[in-house]
Amino acid sequence: MGLKVAMVAGEPSGDLLASRIIDGIKQAQPEVHFTGIGGPNMRSRGMHIQHPMDKLSVFGYADALKQLPSLIRTYSSLKNNLIAHKPDVFVGVDAPDFNLRLEQKLREKGVPTVHFVGPSIWAWRYERIHAIKKAVSHMLVLFPFEVDIYRKEGIPVTFVGHPLASQIPLKPDMQAARLRLGLSPDSRILAILPGSRASEVKLLAPRFLQTAQQLLKHDPALQFIVPIVNEKRQKDFDEIYASIPVKNLKTFSATETGRPVAWDVMEASDAVLVASGTASLETALFKKPMVISYVISPLMKKLMEWKSGQLKPYVPWVGLPNILLKEFAVPEILQDEATPENLAAACLNALENTAYILEVKQKFSLLHETLRQDTAHLAAQAILNAANSPA
């Protein structure tokens, strides 16, 4: 019988990552049986899905509490099955709250465990390193600076690059993206990305739209484009837009290219006003000057401080491009500072300061080269090595 690999991915991005790892493992060792929790991409690679991925998809603390009984049942069922039918190696893809608990139980039973996508201990809750040390035989990380953190703690680690860096072209084609979206090739365009969650749209979209109104006073011809991830977010955005209308604004909810609509919007723009998160890294990989902003409610701020035991992150930056470059390469305008006036001033600089724009693009090009690795191959090799090593 071939190698037995158990895997758990808890959201669409993890499903995509895991499916590419499966491809990498199959290239190195074709006779492999995969089982666990995943989505359509993992299923399409032949993985036996014991529980559907949406069993783990929760958003925020309130949703997590509501889904807790179902999460506990799913965890217990999978844990008991994997202990009874021991895999040669277990791979947890992100979803640290679920996977680290499961990894510790499996490792105690002699199963080597690999965790892909290290939790952001460099920003919040560094004390999780102790749980990681007990749970993880080998850590796979997306960013090179994470290697030193895990090595210092005696945890085997491999930098495998960020998959986005291989998916996004090294040289963006602005005109091709504009053609796909039906935009003028000569217009100056600011992309507005207020986030994909309801709470983000509620708190950020009004500020971002008021920022656009401010910018139109300076340049009445400026165009604005907004990607919308689904119908629910379209409704949320439209309700806000009705009370804060902006001339020259278009929303896009889908393209016929098979790419995420946000990618076409980023590639077509001259600059981007973006919510902090993975979108800021995508914006950097498209070599776009940007303004990063974020606002959370007072209640959410208190919950984060309570859960982490910290009043602020360990690092001075919140945006991934700045964290990776270890400098304020692009502005971060957060919480009460995120006024339309402050955001508009920063956006104007991102649109008009040619020396700054060139400098940012050069930094992002170097960052892209660093993160562009053969992630599937590197991850597969580390997993296969772990399968042949003690837990």
N, C-alpha and C positions, 0 to 999 in steps of 0.2 A: 504493500500500500504506500502511496506517495505521502509527502509532507502534509501535515494538518496545520493550517493557520487559522486562528480565530481573530476576528476583527470587529471593532465597534466604531461607527461614525454616527454622529448625532444630528447633523444638519447638512443641507445641500452642498456647502463648500467642502465639508469633510467627506461626503460621498464621492465627490469628484476627485479629491486628493487620493482617497483610498483606492478608487478604481484605477488610477494611474500606477499606484504602487503594485496592485495586483498584476497589471500588465508587465511591470518591471520584474516581478518575481517569476512570472510565467516564462519570460524570455530566458531567465537564468536557469529555471528548473520547471519544465512543463508539467510534470505530474504533481500537482498540488491541489489539495481540497481546502476550500475556504468556507467558513461558516461564521455566523454572528449577527450583528445588527447593522443594517445599511439601507441604502436607497436604490433607486433605479439604475444608477451607473454601476454599482457593485453587483447588483443582480444580473446585469447584462454581461458581466465578465464570468458568470457561472457560479457566483457565491450563493450558498444556501442561506437564505434570510430567516433566522429564527424569530426575529421580531422586527417589524417595520421601523424605519428610522424616526418617523413622526412620534413614536412613543417617548423619545428623548427631547423633542423639540419644545422647549419652554422659553418664554421671553419675560424676563424680569422676576422679581421676588414673588409678586402676587400670583402669577401664573404657575411658578414652581410649587407654591403651597397648594394650589388647587389640584395640580397634577401629581402631588406626592404619593398618594396610594398607588396609582398606576405605575409610577417610576419604581417604587419599592417592589411591586410584583414583577416587573420586567427584570429588574436587577437580580432578584432572588432566583427567578426562573433560569436566566442565562448563567448565573454563577454556578448553580447546582448542576446544570447540564455540562458546563465546561470542566467542572471538577470531576464529574462522572466519566466524561469522555475527553481526557486530557489532550489538548492540542500540543503540537511541538513548540509553538510560540504564539503569544498573544500580542496583537497590535491595537493599541487604543489611539484613535485619531481625534485629537482635540477633546472636547467634552470632558474637562478634567474632573469635575465634581463626581461624575459617574465613573469614568474610566480609572482614575487613580485608586478608588476604593476596590474596584474589581481587580485591578492589577495587583494590589497588595495581597488579596486573598489567593489569587492564582499563583503568585510568586512563592507564597508560603507553602503551596502544594507542589513546588518544584517546576512550575511552568515559567520559562523565560518570558519577560514582558518588555515590549518596546512601546514607547509613547512618542507619537509624532505631533509636533507643534507644542513646544514648551509653554506652560502657563506664564503669564506676564509677571513673574516674581520680581523682575527688575523694576517694576513700576509699583505694584501693590502686593502686600501679603508675602513678603520674602520668607516668612516662617513656614510656608508650604513646602519649602525645600526638604524639611524633615520627613514629610509624608511621601514626597517624591523619592527620597533615598530608600525608603522601605518598599516602595511599590514598583520602581522602574529598574529593569536590568540595563536598558540602554535608551538614551534620550536622543531623538532626532529633532534638530532645531532649524528654524527658517532663517535666522540671522546670525552672522558670524560672531558678534559680540557676546552671544549667549554661551558660546563654547567655554570661555574662561570661567563663567559663573558655575557651570556644572563640573568642570574639571577641578575647580577649587574645592568643591564639596565632595569630590571623589566619585562622581557619577559618570559612567562611560557615556560619551556624547559624540554625535557626528553632525556637522553642518551639512545640510543637503540642499541649500538654496531655497528660494521662494518660487513655487510653481508659476506665480503670476509673471515673474521676470522672463520666463520662457514663452508664455502665451502672448504677452504684449510685445509688439515689434520694437527693435532697438531704435528705429527711425520712424516716428509717427508720420502719417500722411494726412495732413490737415485738409487738403483740398478733396481728397477721396472721401473722407468722412463727411465733409460738407455736402458733397454730391449725393452720398447715400441718404442724408437727412433732408435734402432739398433746400439747403441754405445757400445764401449768396457767397461766392468765393472771395468777395472784397470787403465784406462787413467786418467790423470789430465785434467780437462775440465774447461774452462772459458766461461760462457755465455755472449754474447754481445747483448744488447738491445738498439739500437739507436733511439727508438721511433716509433710511428705509423703514424705520420703526415709527409707529404712530406717535409715540412720545417725542421723538426727534422732530418730526414734521410739525407737531403742535407748538413746540418751543422755538424752533429755528426758522421755520418758513416765514412767520411774520417779520422777523428781524431781517431776513435775507431779502424779502420783497420790499421792505422799507429802504433797505440799502440800494436796491435797484432804482427806486424812485429818486433817491439822492443822486445816484450816478447819472440819471437822465438829465438832471439839471446842468451837469457839466458837459455831457455829450448826448444830445437828443437822438442821435443816430445809433447809439449803442444797442446791440441785440443781446437778448438773454435766452438761454436754452436750459430746460430742466428735464432730467430723466425721471420717470415715475416707474417704480418697480412692479406695481400691481394695481388692480381696480380699487382696492381699499385705500391705498395711499393717494390715488388719483382723486377720490372723493374727499379725503382729508385736505389735500392741497387745494382743490377747487373751492371748498368752503372758505378757506383763508384768503384765497386769491380774489374771491367775490368782494371782500371788504377792503382789500389792498391791491387794487388793479395796477398792472404795470404795462405800459406800452412796449411794443417790440418783444414780447415774451411768448415763447412756444414751449409746450411740453411734448415729450416723446415717451411712449410707453412700450414700443416694440420696434424692431427692425427686421428686415428680411435677410440679414447677413448671418444669423446664427450666433452673433456675439451679444454680450450684455449691452443693453441700450446705453448704459452709463459710459461704456467705453467709446462708443461713437460720439457721444456728447462731449466727453473729455477731449478726444482727438480733434474734434471740429473747432474747439474753442481757442481763444488767445490766452485766457486765464480762467481760473476756477475759484469760486467761493464754495468751500466744502466743509461738511461736518467731519469732525475728527473720527478716525476709524480706518478700516481697510481702504476706503475710497481715497484717502489722502495718499496712501502708498501707490495706488493705481494711477492717481494724478501725477505723481512723481515719475512713474515709469513711462508715462506719456510725455514727460519733459515739460510740463506746464507750470509756470509760476502760479502760486495759489495763496489764498488766505484761508487758514484753518480756524474754525470756530466751533464752540460747543457750549451748550447750556443745559444744566440738569435742574430739576426741581429741588427746593430745599429738603423735601422728604427723602428723595433719592440720595442727595448728598449725605444726609444723616445716616441712611442705611449703609452706604458705601463706607463711611467712616467707622460705623459700628462693626461691619463685617471684617474690615481690613485692620482695624485698630490704628489707622493712620489718618491724619488730617489732610495729607496731600501725598502725591506719588513720591517715590524715592528719587526719580530723575526729574530734572527741571523742565522737561518737555512732555507734551501729551501727543503731539503728532508724530506718526511713525517716520516720516522723512527726516524730521529734526532729531529724533532719537537715534536713528541709524547714522546720521551725519555728525551727531554730537555737537550740534550748534543750532541756533535759531536761523536756519537757512531761509525759512518762510515764516511769516508772522502767525502767532497763535493769539486769538482774541476771544477770551472766555468769560462766561458768566456775566457779571454786571458790566464788564468792559465791552461786551459785545453789543454796542449801540450802533444804529444805522450810520451815524456820523463816523465812528471809528472804523467800522467795516468798509465804508465807502472810500475813506482815505487810503486804506491799505489796498483795496482793489484797484484804485487808480494807479498806485505805484506798480502793481503787478501788470497793469495794462500798458503803462506808458514809459516806465523807467528802463530804457533800452540796455544800459550797462548792467542793471540788476537782473533783468530778464536773461541776458546772455550768461551771467555768472550762475544763476540758478539752473539753467539748462545744462551747463557743463557739469555741475555737481550731480545732477540727477542722472546724467549719462554714465558717470563713473559708478554711481550707486547701482544702476541697472546691470552693468557688467559684473559687479561683485555678486549680486543676487542670482545671476543667470547661471544655473548649474543644471546638470542632468539629474534632477531631483528623483525621478522614478528609479533610475539605476542605482544612485547612491543609497536611497532608502531601502531598496530591495536587497542590496548587498549586506547592509547592516542588519536587516531582519534575518536573512539567511545565516549570517554569522552568529546572531543571538540564538537561533534555533539549535545550533550545534555547540552551544556554550552552557555552562551551569547557570541556573537562575540566580 
